[in-house]
Amino acid sequence: MKLYYLPASCSLASHIVLRELGLDFDLERYDPAAGTTDKGTSYNTINAKARVPALALNSGDLLTEGPAIVQYLVATHQHTDLSLPDDLMARARIHEGLSFVASDFHKTFGPLFTTDTDDAAQERAKRTIVKHLDYLESVFADGRDYFVDNKLSVADIYLFVVLRWTDATGTPLAGWKHLNAFRDRINQRPAVQASLAAEGLN
Ligand SMILES: N[C@@H](CCC(=O)N[C@@H](CS)C(=O)NCC(=O)O)C(=O)O
């Protein structure tokens, strides 16, 4: 297997899950400015969406979209802390958590990562991020350690990756004590530390 990635981006979630599952995989880094990978391959020829993550499977299939990748990985490797529950409602809850992180939380950061967004759009994005952080903080206010049903899941890994962006985007987590503690908790996992090191992030 090979994961196409961009350091610290949402592809970090797929990267962490691959390591959590103890899988054998290669990494190939995408350089959006050049439009190529670090092996000099035009990335459009690999993934026409020109987005990471993309996972090249040993079967020859290319799987894209982070939530699909992490759910596929845990569905095909059941023997870890990240195992999918048998109960369909519990699975739907994980999907619900992933969808919130992907469609609402992650996407709000977009204007803060580009230089061509005006100040008003950046302020609007920050206000929406704060709204999402308040919501997430309220979820953790019942004392839970993990986002969905208080059981570690791929939704926690994706949430951790997006929470990492808050420091760089003017909404540092210090004001949200439960989320701050959650980020520290996930950060301590050996697979997370190994992924961060492999991406040159710690
Ligand atoms: N819908 C995609 C979104 C992926 C996405 O936003 N990828 C960003 C990194 S977080 C990317 O590829 N950025 C590089 C670029 O836009 O050139 C998914 O969930 O996987």
The ligand as a Tripos MOL2 file, in Angstrom:
@<TRIPOS>MOLECULE
LIG
   20    19     1     0     0
SMALL
NO_CHARGES

@<TRIPOS>ATOM
      1 N1        -12.7750   15.6920    0.4450 N.3       1 LIG1
      2 C1        -11.3630   15.4390    0.6390 C.3       1 LIG1
      3 C2        -10.6810   16.7360    1.0040 C.3       1 LIG1
      4 C3         -9.2110   16.5570    1.0330 C.3       1 LIG1
      5 C4         -8.4670   17.8640    1.2610 C.2       1 LIG1
      6 O1         -9.0320   18.9130    1.5970 O.2       1 LIG1
      7 N2         -7.1350   17.7630    1.0860 N.am      1 LIG1
      8 C5         -6.2650   18.9040    1.2190 C.3       1 LIG1
      9 C6         -5.3550   18.7500    2.4340 C.3       1 LIG1
     10 S1         -6.2870   18.7580    3.9550 S.3       1 LIG1
     11 C7         -5.3580   18.9800   -0.0050 C.2       1 LIG1
     12 O2         -5.2050   18.0170   -0.7250 O.2       1 LIG1
     13 N3         -4.7430   20.1320   -0.2210 N.am      1 LIG1
     14 C8         -3.8140   20.3190   -1.2870 C.3       1 LIG1
     15 C9         -4.2730   21.2870   -2.3110 C.2       1 LIG1
     16 O3         -5.3950   21.7930   -2.1630 O.co2     1 LIG1
     17 O4         -3.5520   21.5570   -3.2520 O.co2     1 LIG1
     18 C10       -11.1670   14.3900    1.7360 C.2       1 LIG1
     19 O5        -11.9730   14.3440    2.6850 O.co2     1 LIG1
     20 O6        -10.2170   13.6030    1.6500 O.co2     1 LIG1
@<TRIPOS>BOND
     1     1     2 1
     2     2     3 1
     3     2    18 1
     4     3     4 1
     5     4     5 1
     6     5     6 2
     7     5     7 1
     8     7     8 1
     9     8     9 1
    10     8    11 1
    11     9    10 1
    12    11    12 2
    13    11    13 1
    14    13    14 1
    15    14    15 1
    16    15    16 2
    17    15    17 1
    18    18    19 2
    19    18    20 1
@<TRIPOS>SUBSTRUCTURE
     1 LIG1         1 GROUP 0 **** ****
